[in-house]
Amino acid sequence: MNGTPDLPWGREPSDVIEYMKSNVQVPIMTQSDSVLQLDPNAYIKPAVALNILREVVLGRELFDFAFQEYSHRWMNKRPTPSDFFRTMEEASGVDLDWFFRGWFYTTDHVDISLDRIYKLRLDTNNPDIDFERRRQDYQAKPMPYSVERNQQSGQKTWVELNSDNLDYHDQHDQFSVTNKERNKYNKKHAELDPWEQQVLARALKEDKNYYVFNFANLGGLVMPILLDLTFENGNTESLVLPAEIWRRSPSHVSKLIVTDKDNILVSAVVDRRGETADVDIENNYYPRQIIPSRIEAFKEEERKGNKYRDIMHDNKEALKEPEIKVKKK
């Protein structure tokens, strides 16, 4: 239509992704003679939107109840799209303005990126605890390549060759605790009220894992965040962060997730099953994963996009032996 390639539209939410990223997209609520690709705009995209509304946003039971209410109210009448939107909101009791506005009145698409994850740890201000933690973090860093090579070749430092010259600083490092620091901590702790000391002791005793997730809404279309977590011990957990999480900031949002001590997070993925028609799965993984790609064996002279396949008709064609061309000398 209008010189644009025909695309093979299916019945899954992922099939509308290419259209939602295209520059020929117009809002669903557009006069039909102004739509560049009527099939995906009038049929496939609304179907995907309603499927997501039923499976992700409202749930099957609440959606079916609201849809039945809409059918009863407008039986043998002439409802408009706004009548459908209003009835679904009233019957479900859920604010759906954000959903209908995004899917039906804009050309925004779903692209939620999991930018980074921070692991937080509560500092106790107790030097005997915090300094030891810092020493462990320092020792966990990779050894400099030059130091590793020197050790492998058997080279020793000047101090190791002259152990009789060791002094106080060779026996203590930057993480050694002094009595001055202990006295400062004891003084501050004594100034706390008894209830404050109890709260601090309880917080330190819990020993939870605190993770801050940073999300970005790159596509502009607000949607719930479907989050799957994988832990070091093999456990998995699925969370649904409702769309209201974007209320204060529609472009960037952070979420604190607390796990038990044994559940150490190793990876996370947004919308693992493709339930929200997210157009870019590469930024859904943290840490990032290798994305498969394909290299075609034969170069096509013209690339006009994917074409519709009539499998039943194409299978009627008999298999032919390829013609071998003989080059002229």
Secondary structure, 3 states (H helix, E strand, C coil): CCCCCCCCCCCCHHHHHHHHHCCCCCCCCCCHHHCCCHHHHHHHHHHHHHHHHHHHHHCHHHHHHHHHHHHHHCCCCCCCHHHHHHHHHHHHCCCCHHHHHHHHCCCCECCEEEEEEEEECCCCCCHHHHHHHHHHHHHCCCCCHHHHHHHHCCCCCHHHHCHHHCCHHHHCCCCCCCHHHHHHHHHHHHHCCHHHHHHHHHHHHHCCEEEEEEEEECCECCCCEEEEEEECCCCEEEEEECHHHHCCCCCEEEEEEEECCCCCEEEEEECCCCCCCCCCCHHHEECCCCCCCCCCCCCCCCCCCCCCCCHHHHCCCCCCCCCCCCCCC
